[in-house]
Amino acid sequence: MTNTEFEASIKLIISNNKDGLESIYKEYITSIYSLVLSIVKNKENAEDITADEYLTFQA
């Protein structure tokens, strides 16, 4: 994701357009999941935490 694409996604989020969050989610989900997994050391918990945080931001 380029800086321009990231900025466009942020602008969408600010304007309450969920497409911006979805594009950022798709770009960074693997990195976020890997970070959470390295902290909690349990695949199921890491999946739950990652999904819960996405849902929290989406609400």
WOSULDA-V847182 format. One record per backbone hydrogen bond with DSSP energy under -0.5 kcal/mol. CO is the residue of the C=O (numbers start at 0). NH is the residue of the N-H. E is the energy in kcal/mol with one decimal. If there is no record, write none. Layout:
# WOSULDA-V847182
CO,NH,E + CO,NH,E
This chain:
# WOSULDA-V847182
1,5,-2.6 + 2,6,-2.8 + 3,7,-2.2 + 4,8,-2.2 + 5,9,-2.4 + 6,10,-2.3 + 7,11,-1.9 + 8,12,-2.3 + 9,13,-2.7 + 10,14,-1.6 + 11,16,-3.2 + 12,15,-2.0 + 15,17,-0.7 + 16,19,-1.3 + 16,20,-0.6 + 17,21,-2.2 + 18,22,-2.2 + 19,23,-1.9 + 20,24,-2.9 + 21,25,-2.7 + 22,26,-1.6 + 23,27,-2.3 + 24,28,-2.1 + 27,31,-2.7 + 28,32,-2.9 + 29,33,-2.3 + 30,34,-2.2 + 31,35,-2.6 + 32,36,-3.0 + 33,37,-2.1 + 34,38,-1.2 + 35,38,-0.5 + 35,39,-3.0 + 36,40,-2.5 + 41,45,-2.6 + 42,46,-2.5 + 43,47,-2.4 + 44,48,-2.9 + 45,49,-2.4 + 46,50,-2.5 + 47,51,-2.9 + 48,52,-2.4 + 49,53,-1.9 + 50,54,-2.4 + 51,55,-2.2 + 52,56,-2.2 + 53,57,-2.0 + 54,58,-1.5
